[in-house]
Amino acid sequence: MEGGTTGIARMDPSVREIVEAMPGWSSASRLEAHPIPGGITNRNFRVDVDGASYVVRIPGARTELLGIDRRTEHVAARAASDLGVAPEVVAFLPDRGVLVTRFVEGEPIDEAEMAAPATMARVADRLRTLHGGPEVPGTFSPFRVVERY
């Protein structure tokens, strides 16, 4: 969607709210927002603002019932970013549970490439980095969520 007032007016209302909440975004000379398919508990959008690209992650309705704590996710995302294993966290809007990160261009790794020893070594190295980082407050266990149901 194109920038300016007209582009903002045509946006999905939930994305428009975020654009208006982010400093400088609603006055950008070029602004586009496109859905990113595949979210399970979130609606994700790529938002391009004057040449910079971001991911806006909007929580689905009532996802807290699944045990998802958006504040803890923010802490975990920032820790992973600080360790260099995740995109930069640009903003967190706690009243909405919205996380905004830099968009990173990339492609999924197919099964054959993932099984390659060199790829597995890189993945294991990133996991060691992440797990060697700061402790994140809170836990998430899908098993406990199922038990509560």
Backbone hydrogen bonds, N-H to C=O, Kabsch-Sander energy under -0.5 kcal/mol:
donor,donor_aa,acceptor,acceptor_aa,energy
4,G,28,A,-0.7
7,G,3,G,-0.8
8,I,4,G,-2.1
9,A,5,T,-2.4
10,R,6,T,-1.4
11,M,7,G,-0.6
11,M,8,I,-1.1
15,V,12,D,-0.6
16,R,12,D,-2.6
17,E,13,P,-2.0
18,I,14,S,-1.2
19,V,15,V,-2.8
20,E,16,R,-2.5
21,A,17,E,-1.2
22,M,18,I,-1.6
25,W,22,M,-1.6
26,S,19,V,-0.6
26,S,22,M,-0.7
28,A,25,W,-1.7
32,E,48,D,-2.2
34,H,46,R,-2.5
36,I,44,N,-3.2
39,G,36,I,-0.5
43,R,58,I,-3.1
44,N,36,I,-0.6
44,N,42,N,-0.5
45,F,56,V,-2.0
46,R,34,H,-3.2
47,V,45,F,-0.6
47,V,54,Y,-2.3
48,D,32,E,-2.6
48,D,46,R,-0.5
49,V,47,V,-0.6
49,V,52,A,-3.2
50,D,30,R,-3.0
50,D,48,D,-0.5
52,A,49,V,-2.1
54,Y,47,V,-2.2
55,V,101,T,-2.8
56,V,45,F,-2.8
56,V,54,Y,-0.5
57,R,55,V,-0.6
57,R,99,L,-2.7
58,I,43,R,-3.2
58,I,56,V,-0.7
60,G,41,T,-2.9
63,T,60,G,-1.4
65,L,62,R,-1.7
66,L,63,T,-1.6
67,G,64,E,-1.7
68,I,63,T,-1.2
69,D,67,G,-0.6
70,R,68,I,-0.7
73,E,69,D,-2.2
74,H,70,R,-2.0
75,V,71,R,-2.1
76,A,72,T,-2.7
77,A,73,E,-2.8
78,R,74,H,-2.6
79,A,75,V,-2.4
80,A,76,A,-2.5
81,S,77,A,-2.3
82,D,78,R,-3.0
83,L,79,A,-1.5
84,G,81,S,-1.6
85,V,80,A,-2.5
86,A,80,A,-0.7
90,V,88,E,-0.7
90,V,100,V,-2.6
91,A,100,V,-1.9
93,L,98,V,-2.8
96,R,93,L,-1.8
97,G,93,L,-1.7
98,V,93,L,-1.5
99,L,57,R,-1.5
100,V,91,A,-2.9
101,T,55,V,-2.2
102,R,88,E,-2.1
103,F,53,S,-2.3
105,E,103,F,-0.5
110,D,108,P,-0.5
114,M,110,D,-2.5
115,A,111,E,-1.7
116,A,112,A,-0.6
116,A,113,E,-0.9
120,M,116,A,-2.6
121,A,117,P,-2.3
122,R,118,A,-1.8
123,V,119,T,-2.6
124,A,120,M,-2.8
125,D,121,A,-2.2
126,R,122,R,-2.2
127,L,123,V,-2.5
128,R,124,A,-2.4
129,T,125,D,-2.2
130,L,126,R,-2.6
131,H,127,L,-3.0
132,G,128,R,-1.4
133,G,130,L,-1.3
145,V,141,S,-1.8
146,V,142,P,-2.1
147,E,143,F,-2.2
148,R,144,R,-2.2
149,Y,145,V,-1.5
